[in-house]
């Protein structure tokens, strides 16, 4: 007897393009959201777009509240939850990068209210997903959170963001290649549930960026358009899967391990990009597709070596040999790599 079921939560509206920030009020009205909005932002995004979003949501009957967060932490999530409670917020609007948006979506989940995502940098695929990522001491937690009811991605704003944030977003998407390979491997060896649809969408998103890498250039608004569409697709793949599997495999375990060994050394997206070069080598061998991954990262100006990440060789080897301990998720790392295998992977691919 067939009894399988699933519940896929996706954004109702995704508004992308030049100047679409001005449509914030219309987007909220179309969602029929009611009550006082609480804008959740951080210092720089507040100046770039947060104050404007608050003004766009203001009218004779509505005085939006605003809370500024300076770091991603569970304490910050609790502070936003309390701010939403005190303001009597009917819905939250996250304006910023990964920090503000992840905190807003987690607070919205706790308060059981709607959430609108307004990214100011194309740096991560969390702008549309139902997952939140928050560091906690020497580890990082990925937890279920409220997916956005709408995404408002103004390419004019995104094109003005620091280029390194955009290249980090690109690298994060390109790493979907190896994330999907790991997911398929876990399905074959550990009977982990696999979604052909989510896997295909995630892989297609990575291929789109690899194929267009030469045309993604700093200062071009069209590049922001390409990247944000890829980020949205990746986030949708995670929502369809009901997990971060389509976009998080061994390359993410490698990055999370680096966060412990060398906190703050490099951006998350850049770390997973370098991790993807090596894990693609582990999946496909010396003549495999890892060169295409490295070539695409080079084309967009993202790091491809330990030195470019600001990390020494010993740290890379330690991260590779211990990354499997980060979480209970089966990947190409299996039960762990030995030092010789880790050094070979890092050396052959030119990471060290």
C-alpha positions as CSV (number, residue, x, y, z in Angstrom):
1,X,0.0,0.0,0.0
2,X,1.4,3.4,-1.0
3,X,1.5,5.8,1.9
4,X,4.3,8.2,1.0
5,X,3.6,11.9,1.4
6,X,5.6,15.2,1.5
7,X,5.0,18.8,2.3
8,X,7.0,21.3,0.2
9,X,7.1,24.9,1.4
10,X,8.2,27.3,-1.4
11,X,8.1,31.1,-1.8
12,X,4.9,32.4,-3.2
13,X,6.5,35.3,-5.0
14,X,10.1,35.7,-6.2
15,X,10.7,39.2,-7.5
16,X,14.1,39.7,-9.2
17,X,15.5,42.5,-11.3
18,X,16.5,46.1,-11.6
19,X,14.9,48.4,-9.0
20,X,12.5,45.9,-7.6
21,X,13.1,47.0,-4.1
22,X,10.6,49.8,-4.8
23,X,7.9,47.1,-5.2
24,X,8.3,45.9,-1.5
25,X,4.9,47.3,-0.5
26,X,3.2,45.7,-3.5
27,X,4.8,42.4,-2.7
28,X,3.6,42.5,0.9
29,X,0.1,43.6,-0.1
30,X,-0.1,40.7,-2.6
31,X,0.7,38.3,0.2
32,X,-2.1,39.7,2.3
33,X,0.2,40.0,5.3
34,X,-1.2,41.9,8.2
35,X,0.1,43.4,11.4
36,X,3.1,45.4,12.2
37,X,6.3,44.5,10.2
38,X,9.6,44.0,11.9
39,X,12.6,44.7,9.7
40,X,15.6,42.6,10.7
41,X,18.9,43.8,9.4
42,X,22.6,44.4,10.2
43,X,24.7,47.6,10.1
44,X,25.8,47.9,6.5
45,X,22.6,46.4,4.9
46,X,20.6,48.8,7.1
47,X,22.2,51.7,5.3
48,X,22.1,50.0,1.9
49,X,18.4,48.9,2.0
50,X,17.0,48.4,5.5
51,X,15.9,51.9,6.2
52,X,14.4,52.2,2.7
53,X,12.5,49.0,3.2
54,X,11.1,50.3,6.5
55,X,10.0,53.5,4.7
56,X,8.4,51.6,1.9
57,X,6.3,49.6,4.4
58,X,5.3,52.7,6.3
59,X,1.9,54.3,5.9
60,X,-0.7,56.1,7.9
61,X,-1.7,52.9,9.7
62,X,1.7,51.2,9.9
63,X,4.8,52.1,11.7
64,X,7.4,49.3,11.0
65,X,9.8,48.3,13.8
66,X,13.4,47.7,13.1
67,X,16.1,45.6,14.9
68,X,19.7,45.5,14.0
69,X,21.9,42.4,14.6
70,X,25.7,42.4,14.5
71,X,26.5,38.7,14.6
72,X,24.9,35.4,13.8
73,X,24.2,33.6,17.0
74,X,21.4,31.9,18.9
75,X,21.5,34.9,21.3
76,X,20.7,37.1,18.3
77,X,17.8,34.9,17.3
78,X,16.4,35.2,20.8
79,X,16.8,39.0,20.7
80,X,14.8,39.2,17.5
81,X,12.2,36.8,18.9
82,X,11.8,39.1,21.9
83,X,11.8,42.2,19.6
84,X,9.0,40.7,17.5
85,X,7.0,39.9,20.7
86,X,7.4,43.4,22.1
87,X,6.5,45.0,18.7
88,X,3.5,42.8,18.2
89,X,5.0,41.9,14.8
90,X,2.7,40.3,12.3
91,X,5.5,39.4,10.0
92,X,9.3,39.7,9.6
93,X,11.4,41.2,6.8
94,X,15.0,40.1,6.7
95,X,17.2,42.6,4.9
96,X,20.9,41.8,4.4
97,X,23.2,38.9,3.8
98,X,23.2,35.4,5.4
99,X,23.3,36.7,8.9
100,X,20.2,38.9,9.0
101,X,18.1,36.6,6.8
102,X,19.0,33.4,8.7
103,X,18.2,35.1,12.0
104,X,14.9,36.5,10.7
105,X,13.7,33.2,9.3
106,X,14.6,31.3,12.5
107,X,12.7,33.9,14.6
108,X,9.8,33.7,12.3
109,X,9.7,30.0,12.7
110,X,9.6,30.4,16.5
111,X,6.9,33.1,16.4
112,X,4.9,31.2,13.7
113,X,4.6,34.3,11.5
114,X,5.4,35.1,7.9
115,X,8.8,36.1,6.6
116,X,10.0,38.1,3.6
117,X,13.6,37.8,2.3
118,X,15.3,40.9,0.9
119,X,19.0,40.0,0.1
120,X,21.5,42.8,-0.3
121,X,24.3,40.4,-1.4
122,X,24.2,37.3,-3.6
123,X,26.4,35.4,-1.2
124,X,24.4,32.3,-0.2
125,X,21.5,30.1,-1.2
126,X,19.8,30.7,2.2
127,X,17.9,33.6,0.8
128,X,15.1,31.3,-0.3
129,X,15.5,28.0,1.7
130,X,13.8,26.8,4.8
131,X,17.1,26.2,6.6
132,X,19.0,28.5,9.0
133,X,22.7,28.3,9.8
134,X,24.1,29.6,13.0
135,X,27.5,29.1,14.6
136,X,27.6,28.0,18.2
137,X,31.1,28.0,19.9
138,X,33.2,25.8,17.7
139,X,30.5,24.3,15.6
140,X,27.7,25.4,13.2
141,X,24.1,24.3,13.4
142,X,21.8,24.0,10.3
143,X,18.2,23.9,11.5
144,X,14.8,24.0,10.0
145,X,13.4,27.5,9.8
146,X,10.6,29.5,8.2
147,X,11.1,29.7,4.4
148,X,10.3,33.1,2.9
149,X,6.8,33.8,1.6
150,X,8.5,36.1,-0.9
151,X,12.0,37.0,-2.1
152,X,12.7,40.5,-3.3
153,X,16.2,40.5,-5.0
154,X,17.1,43.9,-6.5
155,X,19.9,43.3,-8.9
156,X,20.9,47.0,-8.7
157,X,21.6,46.6,-5.0
158,X,23.2,43.2,-5.4
159,X,25.6,44.5,-8.1
160,X,26.9,47.1,-5.7
161,X,27.7,44.5,-3.0
162,X,31.4,43.7,-2.4
163,X,32.5,41.4,-5.2
164,X,34.0,38.8,-2.9
165,X,30.5,38.2,-1.5
166,X,29.2,37.5,-5.0
167,X,32.1,35.2,-5.8
168,X,31.4,33.4,-2.5
169,X,27.8,32.9,-3.6
170,X,28.9,31.5,-7.0
171,X,31.3,29.1,-5.3
172,X,28.6,27.9,-3.0
173,X,26.4,27.1,-6.0
174,X,29.2,25.4,-7.9
175,X,29.8,23.2,-4.9
176,X,26.3,21.7,-5.5
177,X,28.1,19.4,-8.0
178,X,29.7,17.4,-5.3
179,X,26.9,17.8,-2.8
180,X,24.6,15.9,-5.2
181,X,27.2,13.3,-5.9
182,X,27.5,12.7,-2.1
183,X,23.7,12.5,-1.8
184,X,23.5,9.9,-4.6
185,X,26.4,7.9,-2.9
186,X,24.6,8.0,0.5
187,X,21.4,6.8,-1.3
188,X,23.2,3.8,-2.8
189,X,25.3,2.9,0.2
190,X,23.2,3.9,3.1
191,X,19.7,4.0,1.6
192,X,19.3,7.7,2.4
193,X,16.1,9.0,0.8
194,X,16.9,10.7,-2.5
195,X,14.9,13.1,-4.7
196,X,15.6,12.9,-8.4
197,X,13.9,16.2,-8.9
198,X,15.7,18.1,-6.2
199,X,19.0,16.5,-7.3
200,X,18.6,17.3,-10.9
201,X,17.6,20.9,-10.1
202,X,20.6,21.4,-7.9
203,X,23.0,19.9,-10.4
204,X,21.5,22.0,-13.2
205,X,22.0,25.1,-11.1
206,X,25.7,24.3,-10.6
207,X,26.1,23.6,-14.3
208,X,24.5,26.9,-15.2
209,X,27.1,28.8,-13.2
210,X,30.0,26.7,-14.5
211,X,28.9,27.3,-18.1
212,X,28.4,31.0,-17.6
213,X,31.5,31.6,-15.4
214,X,33.4,33.6,-18.0
215,X,30.5,36.1,-18.3
216,X,30.2,36.7,-14.6
217,X,32.0,39.9,-14.0
218,X,32.4,42.5,-11.3
219,X,30.2,45.6,-11.7
220,X,27.8,44.0,-14.2
221,X,24.2,43.9,-13.0
222,X,23.5,41.1,-15.4
223,X,26.0,39.0,-13.5
224,X,24.0,39.6,-10.3
225,X,20.9,38.5,-12.2
226,X,22.5,35.2,-13.2
227,X,23.9,34.5,-9.7
228,X,20.7,35.3,-7.8
229,X,18.6,33.1,-10.1
230,X,21.0,30.2,-9.4
231,X,20.8,30.9,-5.6
232,X,17.0,30.8,-5.8
233,X,17.0,27.5,-7.7
234,X,19.4,26.0,-5.1
235,X,17.2,27.1,-2.2
236,X,14.1,25.7,-4.0
237,X,16.0,22.3,-4.4
238,X,16.5,22.2,-0.6
239,X,12.9,23.0,0.0
240,X,11.8,20.2,-2.3
241,X,14.2,17.8,-0.6
242,X,13.2,18.8,2.8
243,X,16.9,19.0,3.8
244,X,20.1,20.7,2.9
245,X,21.3,17.6,1.0
246,X,21.1,19.0,-2.5
247,X,23.6,21.8,-1.6
248,X,25.6,20.4,1.3
249,X,28.0,17.4,1.2
250,X,31.6,16.6,2.0
251,X,32.7,20.1,0.7
252,X,30.5,21.7,3.4
253,X,31.9,19.3,6.1
254,X,35.4,20.4,5.0
255,X,34.3,24.1,5.4
256,X,32.7,23.6,8.8
257,X,35.9,21.9,10.0
258,X,37.9,24.9,8.8
259,X,35.6,27.1,10.8
260,X,36.8,25.3,13.9
261,X,40.5,25.1,12.9
262,X,40.8,28.6,11.5
263,X,37.8,30.7,12.4
264,X,37.2,33.7,10.3
265,X,40.0,32.9,7.8
266,X,37.8,32.9,4.7
267,X,34.2,33.2,3.6
268,X,32.0,30.1,3.8
269,X,31.3,30.1,0.0
270,X,35.0,30.3,-0.8
271,X,35.8,27.4,1.6
272,X,33.2,25.1,0.1
273,X,34.4,26.0,-3.4
274,X,37.9,24.9,-2.6
275,X,36.5,21.8,-0.8
276,X,34.5,21.0,-4.0
277,X,37.6,20.9,-6.1
278,X,39.1,18.2,-3.8
279,X,35.8,16.2,-3.3
280,X,35.1,16.2,-7.0
281,X,38.6,14.6,-7.4
282,X,37.7,12.0,-4.8
283,X,34.5,11.2,-6.7
284,X,35.8,11.1,-10.2
285,X,39.5,10.6,-10.1
286,X,42.5,12.5,-11.6
287,X,40.8,12.7,-15.0
288,X,37.4,13.7,-13.7
289,X,35.5,17.0,-13.6
290,X,37.5,18.7,-10.8
291,X,39.3,20.7,-13.4
292,X,36.0,22.2,-14.6
293,X,35.1,23.2,-11.0
294,X,38.5,24.8,-10.5
295,X,38.4,26.5,-13.9
296,X,35.0,28.0,-13.1
297,X,36.1,29.3,-9.7
298,X,39.2,30.9,-11.3
299,X,37.1,32.6,-14.0
300,X,34.9,34.3,-11.4
301,X,37.9,35.2,-9.2
302,X,37.1,32.9,-6.3
303,X,39.9,31.1,-4.4
304,X,41.1,27.7,-5.6
305,X,44.1,27.2,-3.2
306,X,44.7,27.1,0.5
307,X,47.0,30.1,0.2
308,X,44.2,32.1,-1.4
309,X,41.9,31.2,1.5
310,X,44.6,32.3,3.9
311,X,45.0,28.8,5.4
312,X,48.2,26.7,5.7
313,X,48.7,23.3,4.3
314,X,48.6,21.5,7.6
315,X,45.2,23.0,8.4
316,X,43.8,21.7,5.0
317,X,45.1,18.2,5.7
318,X,43.7,18.2,9.2
319,X,40.3,19.4,7.9
320,X,40.2,16.7,5.3
321,X,41.1,13.9,7.7
322,X,38.6,15.0,10.4
323,X,35.7,16.5,8.5
324,X,33.7,13.3,8.7
325,X,33.3,13.9,12.5
326,X,31.4,17.2,12.0
327,X,28.0,15.6,11.6
328,X,26.2,12.3,10.9
329,X,25.9,12.7,7.2
330,X,27.4,10.1,4.8
331,X,29.7,11.5,2.1
332,X,32.7,10.6,0.1
333,X,34.7,11.0,3.3
334,X,33.0,7.9,4.6
335,X,34.6,7.1,8.0
336,X,37.5,9.3,7.4
337,X,40.5,9.8,5.1
338,X,44.1,9.0,6.1
339,X,46.7,11.7,5.9
340,X,48.4,10.3,2.8
341,X,45.1,10.2,0.8
342,X,44.2,13.7,2.0
343,X,47.6,15.1,0.9
344,X,47.3,13.4,-2.5
345,X,43.9,14.9,-3.1
346,X,45.0,18.4,-2.1
347,X,48.3,18.2,-4.0
348,X,47.0,16.7,-7.3
349,X,44.2,19.4,-7.4
350,X,46.7,22.2,-6.7
351,X,45.0,23.2,-3.4
352,X,48.3,22.9,-1.6
